[in-house]
Amino acid sequence: DDFGEIARRGNDMAAINQYLGEIIDTAPRDVNGLCIAVISEAGSRISKPLTDHTLRFLSLSRYGLREQDIKALLEAEGTGFNALGFSRLIKYMRSYLIRRPDGRIDFAHQNIRSGIIQAMGRQTYKADSLLYMSYLKTLPVSDPLRSDDMILHAWRCGDEEALVRQVADLDEKTMPGPFLSAAEQIKI
């Protein structure tokens, strides 16, 4: 606890300055590293499994996930969903998240998504992508999440059948937006 550490050092302005200086000296030097540090702090204050898994799944989506999507993914993975912990996480991370008009929760900055994906490791990224792809297949073709993410994830996972099926099922109402970052993402 920050206040406890400052009190231990003397609880004066010199103690505050010394403590803040140490935080700055030990902080990661790149934006992605800072994002991971913030996420680690959130995990230590709320629930590491809930934080890590929720933010990993958010990082896979193009435009965010709804609460029910996060709940379904966590339960499918065996992590479990805790409504109170989830609400605390969203509140704690509010300056790093946005809520889209359709209810999807997404990162406010692309750097957060990139930092999480870089920190994941290839095996975790692949496993999470396959689970996410399986979840997308359960949604109706007209669901905005499926229409926004299915083609990209079918391509990432090498599922040509799902890719062709999704393209064939698209019409003007379910057509996803442009693939803004598909080339920048990791292909499994």
SVG drawing of the C-alpha trace seen along z (x, -y; Angstrom):
<svg xmlns="http://www.w3.org/2000/svg" viewBox="-29 -18 44 44">
<polyline fill="none" stroke="black" stroke-width="0.4" points="0.0,0.0 1.4,-3.4 0.3,-5.3 1.7,-2.6 5.1,-2.7 5.2,-6.5 4.3,-6.4 7.1,-3.8 9.6,-6.2 8.7,-9.1 5.4,-10.4 6.8,-13.8 7.4,-15.4 10.8,-13.9 9.3,-10.4 6.7,-11.1 9.3,-12.4 11.6,-9.5 8.8,-6.9 7.5,-8.5 11.1,-8.8 11.5,-5.0 8.2,-4.3 9.4,-6.4 12.9,-4.8 11.4,-1.2 8.6,-1.9 8.7,-0.3 10.1,-2.6 7.7,-1.8 3.9,-2.4 3.1,1.3 5.1,2.1 3.3,-0.6 0.0,0.9 1.0,4.3 2.1,2.8 -1.3,1.1 -3.0,4.4 -0.8,6.3 -1.7,3.7 -5.4,4.2 -5.0,7.9 -3.3,7.6 -6.1,5.4 -9.1,7.3 -8.5,10.8 -5.6,11.9 -7.4,14.6 -10.5,12.5 -8.3,9.5 -5.9,11.4 -8.5,13.5 -11.0,10.7 -8.4,8.3 -6.9,11.1 -10.3,11.8 -10.9,8.0 -7.6,7.8 -8.7,10.4 -11.8,8.5 -11.7,5.8 -14.2,3.5 -14.7,4.9 -17.0,7.4 -20.3,7.2 -20.5,8.3 -22.4,11.5 -19.6,12.3 -17.0,12.0 -19.0,14.1 -19.5,16.8 -15.8,16.9 -14.6,17.0 -17.0,19.8 -16.0,21.7 -12.4,21.4 -13.1,22.5 -12.1,19.3 -15.6,18.4 -17.4,15.1 -17.8,13.0 -20.2,10.1 -18.8,8.0 -15.2,8.6 -16.0,7.7 -17.8,4.5 -14.7,3.6 -12.4,4.3 -14.4,2.1 -14.5,-0.7 -10.8,-0.4 -9.8,-0.3 -12.4,-3.0 -9.7,-5.5 -8.4,-2.7 -11.7,-1.4 -14.7,-2.8 -18.2,-1.5 -19.5,-1.6 -23.1,-2.5 -23.9,1.2 -22.8,2.0 -19.4,3.4 -16.5,2.7 -13.3,1.9 -9.8,0.4 -9.6,-3.3 -6.1,-3.0 -4.7,-0.5 -1.5,-0.3 -3.2,1.5 -4.5,4.2 -1.0,4.5 0.7,4.7 -1.6,7.5 -1.1,9.5 2.6,9.1 2.7,10.3 0.4,13.3 2.9,15.7 2.1,17.6 0.5,20.7 -1.9,18.6 -2.7,16.4 -3.5,19.5 -5.6,21.2 -7.5,18.0 -8.1,17.3 -9.4,20.8 -11.8,20.5 -12.9,17.1 -13.5,18.5 -15.6,21.3 -17.6,18.7 -18.2,16.6 -19.6,19.7 -22.4,19.9 -23.6,16.4 -26.2,15.6 -24.8,14.4 -26.5,11.1 -24.9,10.5 -22.6,7.5 -19.7,9.2 -19.8,12.2 -20.0,10.0 -17.2,7.8 -14.8,10.5 -15.6,13.9 -13.7,13.4 -10.6,12.1 -10.5,14.9 -11.4,17.6 -8.3,16.3 -6.1,16.2 -7.1,19.7 -6.8,21.1 -10.5,22.2 -11.3,21.8 -14.7,23.4 -15.8,20.9 -14.4,18.1 -16.2,19.1 -19.4,19.8 -19.3,16.3 -18.7,14.6 -21.5,16.5 -23.9,15.6 -23.1,11.9 -25.5,9.3 -25.5,5.6 -26.9,5.6 -24.3,7.9 -21.3,6.7 -18.4,5.9 -16.5,2.7 -13.1,2.5 -10.2,4.6 -8.3,1.7 -5.7,3.7 -5.8,7.2 -2.3,6.9 -0.9,5.7 -2.3,8.7 -0.5,12.0 -1.6,14.9 -1.6,18.2"/>
</svg>
